[in-house]
Amino acid sequence: MKSMIAARSILQEVRLDFPYNYYLQHIQMLDQSGSLWIPLGDLAEIICDGPRNVKPSESGIPYIKLNNLKPGDIFHSSTNFIDDSGIQDKFRLQKNDVLISKTGETVRSALVPDSLIGAVFAPDIYRIKIDREEVSASWVNFFFRTRYASEIILKLMYGTTIKRLSIRDLKSIRIPIPSPEMAREIEDIELKAQKESEAARSIFSSTIKSLYAEIDRRCKDLVSSKHDSDKYMAVNNKWLNERWDFPYLRSKQLMTALSNVKLFRPLKKLAKIAVSSRRHLTPDDEVCFVQISDIDPQYFTFSNVHRSCVKDLPYRIRVPLQAYQVLVLASGTNLGTNLHPVAVVEPELDGCLASNAFFALEFKDTPIYYGLVMRHPLVLEQIRGMVSGTGVSSVNKKQLQNLLLPVLGEVWRNDFNDRAKVAWEKRRLAINVRQKAINMIDNFITETI
């Protein structure tokens, strides 16, 4: 993109910020260049303001929230189902729709997979319905993930208190029109990426199900008694002197029962907790870092990485990461639920930083296995008891060290660990394939402008 200086004469009455008017100048340049760039509003129907007052329902339709939307992918929790009565058809997703986030520091976009056709999206997500033959949904999705599109959208959101992309600005974004050959190549890349993604999702999902089933089988009596205790539990009078809240007492009873099962061992005997520090860095060092919102719950990994100078980092970003550490959120929301943030550090993130809201656990072997069991129901039940009755949901270091984890035999652990790695490899292959398409479009834009 050629550098330009925004003239004061073109400053609009509505927007006085220079980045936005820089964007207006850029639009004028595209219109005068003779290149084929068409506003998104002329290529697609953009639908916003999805249903707000929805009713949860176990047998309803999927409901896509903003935190389900990841760069290039959509994670749908099995708990996000709503009653579909009264939902307008325009809010139901169709094949080849593109979803894009309305708010946030970075814009996230993803192509709707076949498994989510008919789902409904939340109000803070735009639905882009392509209705012209010049571009495909895959092209538009990849375009919004290019470096060029990110810079344009940042200029459009500049000067707003809450980073928000308005529907008017979204419609005004120019989309480059590719040649038929390039469009077909992008489509082929997306089909290959979808195939690898589906394989990765299937392998990882079956790995988790079989792992949890094996743990439940080995402590069948304990699991059944746990469900019975949800209805009734005899409370020891001595416990009432310490805490009065029922979840804490139920968790304490569970931990007492687990300590008598050979399968379970305390975390302090399995891993050590890494120390958080930025002393080895200078203020001008450029580092990569990850945030809680970057976790991809379906793969126990991070879906996005940020870069910044150390002097510009938030204070809490101070935990140095090493490959195959297990990060467990110790303060915040969703602690002890099936959405409790847990992630295993991939080798590509070695040397990055994370928030000290995480505990970084270093296991001696099979770290992915231990990352998966951190979200087993019997482990989450213990964590729920630890955070119960506190003003701010948090788990301290001592509590975490006393957490009891199911430890299968070495052969079993290696098997589940290796199966998860295979899924990771297929996921990484899909990411690399899609990145190839993004780079192709970025290069195409550079040549066109």
Contacts in CASP RR format, 6 or more apart in sequence:
PFRMAT RR
TARGET T0000
AUTHOR 0000-0000-0000
METHOD contacts of the structure
MODEL  1
MKSMIAARSILQEVRLDFPYNYYLQHIQMLDQSGSLWIPLGDLAEIICDG
PRNVKPSESGIPYIKLNNLKPGDIFHSSTNFIDDSGIQDKFRLQKNDVLI
SKTGETVRSALVPDSLIGAVFAPDIYRIKIDREEVSASWVNFFFRTRYAS
EIILKLMYGTTIKRLSIRDLKSIRIPIPSPEMAREIEDIELKAQKESEAA
RSIFSSTIKSLYAEIDRRCKDLVSSKHDSDKYMAVNNKWLNERWDFPYLR
SKQLMTALSNVKLFRPLKKLAKIAVSSRRHLTPDDEVCFVQISDIDPQYF
TFSNVHRSCVKDLPYRIRVPLQAYQVLVLASGTNLGTNLHPVAVVEPELD
GCLASNAFFALEFKDTPIYYGLVMRHPLVLEQIRGMVSGTGVSSVNKKQL
QNLLLPVLGEVWRNDFNDRAKVAWEKRRLAINVRQKAINMIDNFITETI
1 26 0 8 1.000
1 148 0 8 1.000
1 151 0 8 1.000
1 449 0 8 1.000
2 29 0 8 1.000
2 449 0 8 1.000
4 22 0 8 1.000
4 25 0 8 1.000
4 26 0 8 1.000
4 29 0 8 1.000
6 18 0 8 1.000
6 21 0 8 1.000
6 22 0 8 1.000
6 25 0 8 1.000
7 25 0 8 1.000
10 21 0 8 1.000
10 24 0 8 1.000
10 25 0 8 1.000
11 21 0 8 1.000
12 20 0 8 1.000
12 21 0 8 1.000
12 24 0 8 1.000
15 21 0 8 1.000
17 158 0 8 1.000
17 159 0 8 1.000
19 154 0 8 1.000
19 155 0 8 1.000
19 158 0 8 1.000
19 159 0 8 1.000
20 155 0 8 1.000
20 156 0 8 1.000
20 158 0 8 1.000
20 159 0 8 1.000
22 155 0 8 1.000
23 152 0 8 1.000
23 155 0 8 1.000
23 156 0 8 1.000
26 152 0 8 1.000
27 172 0 8 1.000
27 174 0 8 1.000
29 449 0 8 1.000
30 37 0 8 1.000
30 174 0 8 1.000
30 449 0 8 1.000
31 37 0 8 1.000
33 449 0 8 1.000
35 176 0 8 1.000
35 448 0 8 1.000
35 449 0 8 1.000
36 176 0 8 1.000
36 177 0 8 1.000
37 174 0 8 1.000
37 175 0 8 1.000
37 176 0 8 1.000
37 177 0 8 1.000
37 448 0 8 1.000
38 134 0 8 1.000
38 174 0 8 1.000
38 175 0 8 1.000
38 177 0 8 1.000
39 171 0 8 1.000
39 172 0 8 1.000
39 173 0 8 1.000
39 174 0 8 1.000
39 175 0 8 1.000
40 46 0 8 1.000
40 128 0 8 1.000
40 140 0 8 1.000
40 170 0 8 1.000
40 171 0 8 1.000
40 172 0 8 1.000
40 173 0 8 1.000
40 174 0 8 1.000
40 175 0 8 1.000
41 170 0 8 1.000
41 171 0 8 1.000
41 172 0 8 1.000
42 132 0 8 1.000
43 130 0 8 1.000
43 131 0 8 1.000
43 132 0 8 1.000
43 134 0 8 1.000
43 135 0 8 1.000
43 140 0 8 1.000
43 175 0 8 1.000
44 98 0 8 1.000
44 128 0 8 1.000
44 129 0 8 1.000
44 130 0 8 1.000
44 131 0 8 1.000
44 132 0 8 1.000
44 140 0 8 1.000
45 128 0 8 1.000
45 129 0 8 1.000
45 131 0 8 1.000
46 126 0 8 1.000
46 127 0 8 1.000
46 128 0 8 1.000
46 129 0 8 1.000
46 167 0 8 1.000
46 170 0 8 1.000
46 171 0 8 1.000
47 90 0 8 1.000
47 91 0 8 1.000
47 126 0 8 1.000
47 127 0 8 1.000
47 129 0 8 1.000
48 102 0 8 1.000
48 123 0 8 1.000
48 125 0 8 1.000
48 126 0 8 1.000
48 127 0 8 1.000
48 167 0 8 1.000
49 123 0 8 1.000
50 91 0 8 1.000
50 120 0 8 1.000
50 121 0 8 1.000
50 122 0 8 1.000
50 123 0 8 1.000
50 125 0 8 1.000
51 82 0 8 1.000
51 87 0 8 1.000
51 88 0 8 1.000
51 91 0 8 1.000
51 120 0 8 1.000
51 123 0 8 1.000
52 123 0 8 1.000
54 63 0 8 1.000
54 82 0 8 1.000
54 83 0 8 1.000
54 120 0 8 1.000
55 82 0 8 1.000
55 83 0 8 1.000
56 81 0 8 1.000
56 82 0 8 1.000
56 83 0 8 1.000
57 81 0 8 1.000
57 82 0 8 1.000
57 83 0 8 1.000
58 81 0 8 1.000
59 81 0 8 1.000
60 81 0 8 1.000
60 82 0 8 1.000
60 83 0 8 1.000
60 84 0 8 1.000
61 81 0 8 1.000
61 82 0 8 1.000
61 84 0 8 1.000
61 87 0 8 1.000
61 92 0 8 1.000
61 118 0 8 1.000
61 119 0 8 1.000
61 120 0 8 1.000
62 76 0 8 1.000
62 80 0 8 1.000
62 81 0 8 1.000
62 116 0 8 1.000
62 118 0 8 1.000
62 119 0 8 1.000
62 120 0 8 1.000
63 80 0 8 1.000
63 81 0 8 1.000
63 82 0 8 1.000
63 119 0 8 1.000
63 120 0 8 1.000
63 121 0 8 1.000
63 122 0 8 1.000
64 74 0 8 1.000
64 76 0 8 1.000
64 80 0 8 1.000
64 93 0 8 1.000
64 99 0 8 1.000
64 116 0 8 1.000
64 119 0 8 1.000
64 120 0 8 1.000
64 121 0 8 1.000
64 122 0 8 1.000
64 125 0 8 1.000
65 80 0 8 1.000
65 122 0 8 1.000
65 125 0 8 1.000
66 101 0 8 1.000
66 102 0 8 1.000
66 103 0 8 1.000
66 122 0 8 1.000
66 124 0 8 1.000
66 125 0 8 1.000
67 293 0 8 1.000
68 74 0 8 1.000
68 75 0 8 1.000
68 76 0 8 1.000
68 77 0 8 1.000
68 80 0 8 1.000
69 99 0 8 1.000
69 101 0 8 1.000
69 108 0 8 1.000
69 109 0 8 1.000
69 110 0 8 1.000
69 125 0 8 1.000
70 108 0 8 1.000
70 110 0 8 1.000
70 296 0 8 1.000
70 303 0 8 1.000
70 304 0 8 1.000
71 106 0 8 1.000
71 108 0 8 1.000
71 109 0 8 1.000
71 110 0 8 1.000
71 145 0 8 1.000
71 303 0 8 1.000
71 304 0 8 1.000
72 108 0 8 1.000
72 109 0 8 1.000
72 110 0 8 1.000
72 111 0 8 1.000
72 141 0 8 1.000
72 145 0 8 1.000
72 434 0 8 1.000
73 110 0 8 1.000
73 197 0 8 1.000
73 296 0 8 1.000
73 303 0 8 1.000
74 99 0 8 1.000
74 110 0 8 1.000
74 112 0 8 1.000
74 113 0 8 1.000
74 116 0 8 1.000
75 296 0 8 1.000
75 297 0 8 1.000
75 298 0 8 1.000
76 115 0 8 1.000
76 116 0 8 1.000
76 119 0 8 1.000
77 297 0 8 1.000
77 338 0 8 1.000
77 339 0 8 1.000
79 338 0 8 1.000
79 339 0 8 1.000
82 120 0 8 1.000
84 120 0 8 1.000
87 120 0 8 1.000
91 120 0 8 1.000
91 121 0 8 1.000
91 127 0 8 1.000
92 118 0 8 1.000
92 119 0 8 1.000
92 120 0 8 1.000
93 99 0 8 1.000
93 112 0 8 1.000
93 116 0 8 1.000
93 117 0 8 1.000
93 118 0 8 1.000
93 119 0 8 1.000
93 120 0 8 1.000
93 121 0 8 1.000
93 127 0 8 1.000
94 112 0 8 1.000
94 117 0 8 1.000
94 118 0 8 1.000
94 129 0 8 1.000
95 112 0 8 1.000
95 114 0 8 1.000
95 117 0 8 1.000
96 111 0 8 1.000
96 112 0 8 1.000
96 130 0 8 1.000
96 136 0 8 1.000
96 137 0 8 1.000
97 111 0 8 1.000
97 112 0 8 1.000
97 127 0 8 1.000
97 128 0 8 1.000
97 129 0 8 1.000
97 130 0 8 1.000
97 137 0 8 1.000
98 109 0 8 1.000
98 110 0 8 1.000
98 111 0 8 1.000
98 112 0 8 1.000
98 127 0 8 1.000
98 128 0 8 1.000
98 130 0 8 1.000
98 137 0 8 1.000
98 140 0 8 1.000
98 141 0 8 1.000
98 144 0 8 1.000
99 109 0 8 1.000
99 110 0 8 1.000
99 112 0 8 1.000
99 121 0 8 1.000
99 125 0 8 1.000
99 126 0 8 1.000
99 127 0 8 1.000
99 128 0 8 1.000
100 107 0 8 1.000
100 108 0 8 1.000
100 109 0 8 1.000
100 125 0 8 1.000
100 126 0 8 1.000
100 128 0 8 1.000
100 144 0 8 1.000
100 165 0 8 1.000
100 170 0 8 1.000
101 107 0 8 1.000
101 108 0 8 1.000
101 109 0 8 1.000
101 124 0 8 1.000
101 125 0 8 1.000
101 126 0 8 1.000
101 165 0 8 1.000
102 123 0 8 1.000
102 124 0 8 1.000
102 125 0 8 1.000
102 126 0 8 1.000
102 164 0 8 1.000
102 165 0 8 1.000
103 124 0 8 1.000
103 162 0 8 1.000
103 163 0 8 1.000
103 164 0 8 1.000
103 165 0 8 1.000
104 163 0 8 1.000
104 164 0 8 1.000
105 163 0 8 1.000
106 150 0 8 1.000
106 304 0 8 1.000
107 144 0 8 1.000
107 149 0 8 1.000
107 150 0 8 1.000
107 153 0 8 1.000
107 165 0 8 1.000
109 141 0 8 1.000
109 144 0 8 1.000
109 145 0 8 1.000
110 141 0 8 1.000
111 137 0 8 1.000
111 138 0 8 1.000
111 141 0 8 1.000
111 190 0 8 1.000
112 119 0 8 1.000
113 194 0 8 1.000
121 127 0 8 1.000
126 165 0 8 1.000
126 167 0 8 1.000
126 170 0 8 1.000
128 137 0 8 1.000
128 140 0 8 1.000
130 136 0 8 1.000
130 137 0 8 1.000
130 140 0 8 1.000
134 177 0 8 1.000
135 175 0 8 1.000
135 177 0 8 1.000
135 178 0 8 1.000
135 183 0 8 1.000
136 183 0 8 1.000
136 186 0 8 1.000
136 187 0 8 1.000
138 186 0 8 1.000
138 187 0 8 1.000
138 189 0 8 1.000
138 190 0 8 1.000
138 437 0 8 1.000
139 175 0 8 1.000
139 178 0 8 1.000
139 183 0 8 1.000
139 186 0 8 1.000
139 441 0 8 1.000
140 175 0 8 1.000
141 190 0 8 1.000
142 186 0 8 1.000
142 190 0 8 1.000
142 434 0 8 1.000
142 437 0 8 1.000
142 438 0 8 1.000
142 441 0 8 1.000
143 149 0 8 1.000
143 175 0 8 1.000
143 176 0 8 1.000
143 441 0 8 1.000
144 153 0 8 1.000
145 434 0 8 1.000
145 438 0 8 1.000
146 438 0 8 1.000
146 441 0 8 1.000
146 442 0 8 1.000
146 445 0 8 1.000
147 442 0 8 1.000
148 442 0 8 1.000
148 445 0 8 1.000
148 446 0 8 1.000
149 173 0 8 1.000
152 173 0 8 1.000
153 165 0 8 1.000
153 173 0 8 1.000
156 165 0 8 1.000
156 166 0 8 1.000
156 169 0 8 1.000
156 173 0 8 1.000
157 163 0 8 1.000
157 164 0 8 1.000
157 165 0 8 1.000
176 441 0 8 1.000
176 444 0 8 1.000
176 445 0 8 1.000
176 448 0 8 1.000
178 186 0 8 1.000
178 441 0 8 1.000
178 444 0 8 1.000
182 440 0 8 1.000
182 444 0 8 1.000
185 440 0 8 1.000
186 437 0 8 1.000
186 440 0 8 1.000
186 441 0 8 1.000
189 433 0 8 1.000
189 434 0 8 1.000
189 436 0 8 1.000
189 437 0 8 1.000
190 434 0 8 1.000
190 437 0 8 1.000
192 433 0 8 1.000
193 430 0 8 1.000
193 433 0 8 1.000
193 434 0 8 1.000
193 437 0 8 1.000
194 430 0 8 1.000
196 426 0 8 1.000
196 427 0 8 1.000
196 429 0 8 1.000
196 430 0 8 1.000
196 433 0 8 1.000
197 426 0 8 1.000
197 427 0 8 1.000
197 430 0 8 1.000
199 426 0 8 1.000
200 299 0 8 1.000
200 423 0 8 1.000
200 424 0 8 1.000
200 426 0 8 1.000
200 427 0 8 1.000
200 430 0 8 1.000
201 298 0 8 1.000
201 423 0 8 1.000
203 419 0 8 1.000
203 422 0 8 1.000
203 423 0 8 1.000
203 426 0 8 1.000
204 298 0 8 1.000
204 299 0 8 1.000
204 420 0 8 1.000
204 423 0 8 1.000
204 424 0 8 1.000
204 427 0 8 1.000
205 298 0 8 1.000
207 372 0 8 1.000
207 416 0 8 1.000
207 419 0 8 1.000
207 420 0 8 1.000
207 423 0 8 1.000
208 372 0 8 1.000
210 416 0 8 1.000
211 369 0 8 1.000
211 372 0 8 1.000
211 373 0 8 1.000
211 416 0 8 1.000
212 376 0 8 1.000
212 377 0 8 1.000
214 408 0 8 1.000
214 412 0 8 1.000
215 263 0 8 1.000
215 373 0 8 1.000
215 376 0 8 1.000
215 378 0 8 1.000
215 406 0 8 1.000
215 408 0 8 1.000
216 223 0 8 1.000
218 263 0 8 1.000
218 406 0 8 1.000
218 408 0 8 1.000
219 261 0 8 1.000
219 263 0 8 1.000
219 264 0 8 1.000
219 378 0 8 1.000
219 406 0 8 1.000
222 257 0 8 1.000
222 258 0 8 1.000
222 261 0 8 1.000
222 378 0 8 1.000
223 378 0 8 1.000
225 257 0 8 1.000
226 254 0 8 1.000
226 378 0 8 1.000
226 381 0 8 1.000
229 250 0 8 1.000
229 253 0 8 1.000
229 254 0 8 1.000
230 250 0 8 1.000
233 246 0 8 1.000
233 249 0 8 1.000
233 250 0 8 1.000
233 253 0 8 1.000
235 249 0 8 1.000
236 249 0 8 1.000
239 249 0 8 1.000
239 252 0 8 1.000
243 249 0 8 1.000
243 389 0 8 1.000
245 388 0 8 1.000
245 389 0 8 1.000
247 384 0 8 1.000
247 385 0 8 1.000
247 388 0 8 1.000
247 389 0 8 1.000
248 385 0 8 1.000
248 386 0 8 1.000
248 388 0 8 1.000
248 389 0 8 1.000
250 381 0 8 1.000
250 385 0 8 1.000
251 381 0 8 1.000
251 382 0 8 1.000
251 384 0 8 1.000
251 385 0 8 1.000
251 386 0 8 1.000
251 388 0 8 1.000
252 385 0 8 1.000
254 378 0 8 1.000
254 381 0 8 1.000
254 382 0 8 1.000
255 382 0 8 1.000
255 402 0 8 1.000
255 404 0 8 1.000
258 264 0 8 1.000
258 378 0 8 1.000
258 382 0 8 1.000
258 404 0 8 1.000
259 404 0 8 1.000
263 406 0 8 1.000
263 407 0 8 1.000
263 408 0 8 1.000
264 404 0 8 1.000
264 405 0 8 1.000
264 406 0 8 1.000
264 407 0 8 1.000
265 404 0 8 1.000
265 405 0 8 1.000
265 407 0 8 1.000
266 401 0 8 1.000
266 402 0 8 1.000
266 403 0 8 1.000
266 404 0 8 1.000
266 405 0 8 1.000
267 361 0 8 1.000
267 400 0 8 1.000
267 401 0 8 1.000
267 402 0 8 1.000
267 403 0 8 1.000
267 404 0 8 1.000
267 405 0 8 1.000
268 401 0 8 1.000
268 402 0 8 1.000
270 363 0 8 1.000
270 364 0 8 1.000
270 370 0 8 1.000
270 405 0 8 1.000
270 407 0 8 1.000
271 326 0 8 1.000
271 361 0 8 1.000
271 362 0 8 1.000
271 363 0 8 1.000
271 364 0 8 1.000
271 370 0 8 1.000
272 361 0 8 1.000
272 362 0 8 1.000
273 359 0 8 1.000
273 360 0 8 1.000
273 361 0 8 1.000
273 362 0 8 1.000
273 397 0 8 1.000
273 400 0 8 1.000
273 401 0 8 1.000
274 319 0 8 1.000
274 320 0 8 1.000
274 322 0 8 1.000
274 325 0 8 1.000
274 360 0 8 1.000
274 361 0 8 1.000
274 362 0 8 1.000
276 318 0 8 1.000
276 319 0 8 1.000
276 320 0 8 1.000
276 356 0 8 1.000
276 360 0 8 1.000
277 318 0 8 1.000
277 320 0 8 1.000
278 310 0 8 1.000
278 313 0 8 1.000
278 318 0 8 1.000
278 320 0 8 1.000
278 353 0 8 1.000
280 320 0 8 1.000
281 287 0 8 1.000
281 310 0 8 1.000
282 310 0 8 1.000
283 309 0 8 1.000
283 310 0 8 1.000
283 311 0 8 1.000
284 309 0 8 1.000
284 310 0 8 1.000
284 311 0 8 1.000
285 309 0 8 1.000
285 310 0 8 1.000
286 307 0 8 1.000
286 308 0 8 1.000
286 309 0 8 1.000
286 310 0 8 1.000
287 307 0 8 1.000
287 308 0 8 1.000
287 309 0 8 1.000
287 310 0 8 1.000
287 313 0 8 1.000
287 351 0 8 1.000
287 352 0 8 1.000
287 353 0 8 1.000
288 305 0 8 1.000
288 306 0 8 1.000
288 307 0 8 1.000
288 349 0 8 1.000
288 351 0 8 1.000
288 352 0 8 1.000
288 353 0 8 1.000
289 305 0 8 1.000
289 306 0 8 1.000
289 307 0 8 1.000
289 308 0 8 1.000
289 313 0 8 1.000
289 317 0 8 1.000
289 352 0 8 1.000
289 353 0 8 1.000
289 354 0 8 1.000
290 302 0 8 1.000
290 304 0 8 1.000
290 305 0 8 1.000
290 306 0 8 1.000
290 321 0 8 1.000
290 349 0 8 1.000
290 352 0 8 1.000
290 353 0 8 1.000
290 354 0 8 1.000
291 306 0 8 1.000
291 317 0 8 1.000
291 354 0 8 1.000
291 355 0 8 1.000
292 329 0 8 1.000
292 341 0 8 1.000
292 355 0 8 1.000
292 357 0 8 1.000
292 358 0 8 1.000
294 302 0 8 1.000
294 303 0 8 1.000
294 304 0 8 1.000
294 305 0 8 1.000
294 306 0 8 1.000
295 301 0 8 1.000
295 302 0 8 1.000
295 303 0 8 1.000
295 341 0 8 1.000
295 342 0 8 1.000
295 343 0 8 1.000
296 302 0 8 1.000
296 303 0 8 1.000
296 343 0 8 1.000
297 339 0 8 1.000
297 341 0 8 1.000
299 423 0 8 1.000
299 424 0 8 1.000
299 427 0 8 1.000
300 342 0 8 1.000
300 343 0 8 1.000
300 344 0 8 1.000
300 368 0 8 1.000
300 371 0 8 1.000
300 372 0 8 1.000
300 420 0 8 1.000
301 343 0 8 1.000
301 344 0 8 1.000
301 346 0 8 1.000
301 424 0 8 1.000
301 427 0 8 1.000
302 343 0 8 1.000
302 346 0 8 1.000
302 349 0 8 1.000
305 349 0 8 1.000
305 352 0 8 1.000
313 353 0 8 1.000
314 355 0 8 1.000
316 355 0 8 1.000
316 356 0 8 1.000
316 357 0 8 1.000
317 353 0 8 1.000
317 354 0 8 1.000
317 355 0 8 1.000
317 356 0 8 1.000
318 353 0 8 1.000
318 355 0 8 1.000
318 356 0 8 1.000
319 327 0 8 1.000
319 353 0 8 1.000
319 354 0 8 1.000
319 355 0 8 1.000
319 356 0 8 1.000
319 358 0 8 1.000
319 360 0 8 1.000
320 351 0 8 1.000
320 352 0 8 1.000
320 353 0 8 1.000
321 327 0 8 1.000
321 345 0 8 1.000
321 349 0 8 1.000
321 350 0 8 1.000
321 351 0 8 1.000
321 352 0 8 1.000
321 353 0 8 1.000
321 354 0 8 1.000
321 360 0 8 1.000
322 345 0 8 1.000
322 350 0 8 1.000
322 351 0 8 1.000
322 360 0 8 1.000
322 362 0 8 1.000
323 345 0 8 1.000
323 346 0 8 1.000
323 347 0 8 1.000
323 349 0 8 1.000
323 350 0 8 1.000
324 344 0 8 1.000
324 345 0 8 1.000
324 347 0 8 1.000
324 363 0 8 1.000
324 367 0 8 1.000
324 368 0 8 1.000
325 344 0 8 1.000
325 345 0 8 1.000
325 360 0 8 1.000
325 361 0 8 1.000
325 362 0 8 1.000
325 367 0 8 1.000
326 342 0 8 1.000
326 343 0 8 1.000
326 344 0 8 1.000
326 345 0 8 1.000
326 360 0 8 1.000
326 361 0 8 1.000
326 362 0 8 1.000
326 363 0 8 1.000
326 367 0 8 1.000
326 370 0 8 1.000
326 371 0 8 1.000
326 374 0 8 1.000
327 341 0 8 1.000
327 342 0 8 1.000
327 343 0 8 1.000
327 344 0 8 1.000
327 345 0 8 1.000
327 354 0 8 1.000
327 358 0 8 1.000
327 359 0 8 1.000
327 360 0 8 1.000
327 361 0 8 1.000
328 340 0 8 1.000
328 341 0 8 1.000
328 342 0 8 1.000
328 358 0 8 1.000
328 359 0 8 1.000
328 361 0 8 1.000
328 374 0 8 1.000
328 400 0 8 1.000
329 335 0 8 1.000
329 340 0 8 1.000
329 341 0 8 1.000
329 342 0 8 1.000
329 357 0 8 1.000
329 358 0 8 1.000
330 357 0 8 1.000
330 358 0 8 1.000
330 359 0 8 1.000
330 394 0 8 1.000
330 395 0 8 1.000
330 396 0 8 1.000
330 400 0 8 1.000
331 357 0 8 1.000
331 392 0 8 1.000
331 393 0 8 1.000
331 394 0 8 1.000
331 395 0 8 1.000
332 357 0 8 1.000
332 392 0 8 1.000
332 393 0 8 1.000
332 394 0 8 1.000
333 393 0 8 1.000
334 340 0 8 1.000
334 341 0 8 1.000
335 383 0 8 1.000
335 384 0 8 1.000
335 387 0 8 1.000
335 393 0 8 1.000
335 394 0 8 1.000
335 395 0 8 1.000
336 380 0 8 1.000
336 381 0 8 1.000
336 383 0 8 1.000
336 384 0 8 1.000
336 387 0 8 1.000
337 380 0 8 1.000
337 384 0 8 1.000
338 375 0 8 1.000
338 377 0 8 1.000
338 380 0 8 1.000
340 374 0 8 1.000
340 375 0 8 1.000
340 380 0 8 1.000
340 383 0 8 1.000
342 371 0 8 1.000
342 374 0 8 1.000
342 375 0 8 1.000
344 367 0 8 1.000
344 368 0 8 1.000
344 371 0 8 1.000
345 352 0 8 1.000
345 360 0 8 1.000
346 424 0 8 1.000
354 360 0 8 1.000
359 395 0 8 1.000
359 397 0 8 1.000
359 400 0 8 1.000
361 370 0 8 1.000
363 370 0 8 1.000
365 410 0 8 1.000
365 413 0 8 1.000
366 413 0 8 1.000
366 414 0 8 1.000
366 416 0 8 1.000
366 417 0 8 1.000
367 417 0 8 1.000
368 416 0 8 1.000
368 417 0 8 1.000
368 420 0 8 1.000
368 421 0 8 1.000
368 424 0 8 1.000
369 408 0 8 1.000
369 413 0 8 1.000
369 414 0 8 1.000
369 416 0 8 1.000
369 417 0 8 1.000
369 420 0 8 1.000
370 405 0 8 1.000
372 416 0 8 1.000
372 420 0 8 1.000
373 379 0 8 1.000
373 405 0 8 1.000
373 406 0 8 1.000
374 405 0 8 1.000
376 406 0 8 1.000
378 406 0 8 1.000
379 403 0 8 1.000
379 404 0 8 1.000
379 405 0 8 1.000
379 406 0 8 1.000
382 403 0 8 1.000
382 404 0 8 1.000
383 395 0 8 1.000
383 403 0 8 1.000
386 395 0 8 1.000
386 399 0 8 1.000
387 393 0 8 1.000
387 394 0 8 1.000
387 395 0 8 1.000
407 413 0 8 1.000
408 416 0 8 1.000
END
